[in-house]
Amino acid sequence: MTAAATSEAAVIEGPLADRHRALGAKFADFGGWSMPLSYAGVVEEHTATRTTVGVFDVSHLGKLRVSGPRAVEFVNSCLTNDLDRIGPGQAQYTMCCDDGTGGVVDDLIVYREEKDLFLVPNAANTDAVVRMLCDEKPDDVAVTNVHRYLATIAVQGPKSAEVLAAVNLPSAMDYMAFARVDWRGANGRSAPVVVCRTGYTGEHGYELMPTVDVAGELWDAVLGAAQALGGMPCGLGARDTLRTEMGYPLHGQDLTVATTPVQARLGWAVGWDKPEFWGRDVITREREVGTPRLLWGLRTEERGIPRAHMAVRSLADDDLGEITSGTFSPTLKAGIALAYLSRAVGEGDRVKVDVRGKPLMMQVVKPPFVASRVR
């Protein structure tokens, strides 16, 4: 989803900041929010999520409510995916694209309720999504930014369902489903929590959205249950290595207004039969005639770590493209990357990446690099 911002503007602290400081977290700026980058270390937190369970604070993610008698119809005419594919209690990955260029303004999750919709855009792109929706909405549809009222806690990993059971939250739901429940904390007070079977790690997991007044209490309960099972708090550094192993694109790096869903291989999140959505004409035409570049995965054949913006060249030294995300995979013990490459490139090809003036040999692969266990 969105890369760390570098703006000099004052960053915003989330509702759980004091708890992260008490845990010794290292902080970084993500989309204008000061969020935990790591606690014990990225590799240790990554491994805990893959093997037991990790607990993440992702409260920086945006939160919008779209309501009114034509809310579903309106949003379906704007975003790429087809809301008619899901019903109340289900969620959907989709994109907000520029109508003129087809470029991806943001990728987000839409949660469909009985009449209204709940949207979770990336932190840095929330204002842009709100502005685009408000500019187009009919008078009987309301777009409300509810970001400051809700926190988001992600519980991800093979033991995530056990964590939810330990804190008396439901876990038996299908992938990309959600439920609104009343959670009773240790003090006996009942509070509303949205439990979602979603996440960004490739593991079986959940995202919990409590109101900010009970977020700390819920964090304490969830983290305590996770630690009892061998899990730990995890920062956004581990979230990045986990999502890269899955080949999940990050907005601001792998997705930008200069990339389209076709180039990013995200055509599965486009309702091609819909008569209308932002960027439809451009995106449909690109699907029909082809695009000069596509998003691929790269895996190292030798020791070395690829990074964003490194050039990718053929063995004959032809320019093929550029890496958009690169990291060390703690699971594979190898360097991996996502890169936009020429259509001349095919799966299995060997390429070289310029790492500070030295060539690093890599193989072109189709992500995920590690098998997904989301279901």
Secondary structure, DSSP 8 states (H G I E B T S, - for coil): -B------S--EE-TTHHHHHHTT-EEEEETTEEEEEESS-HHHHHHHHHHS-EEEE-TTS--EEEESTTHHHHHHTTSSS-GGG--TTEEEEEEEE-TTT--EEEEEEEEE-SS-EEEE--GGGHHHHHHHHHHH--TT-EEEE-GGGB--EEEESTTHHHHHHHTT------TTBEEEEEEE-TTS-EEEEEEES--SSSSSEEEEEEBHHHHHHHHHHHHHHHHHTT-EEE-HHHHHHHHHHHT---BTTTB-TT--TTTTT-GGGS-TT-S--TTHHHHHHHHHH--SEEEEEEEESSS----TT-EEE-TT--EEEEEEEEEEETTTTEEEEEEEEETT--TT-EEEEEETTEEEEEEEE-S-SS-----
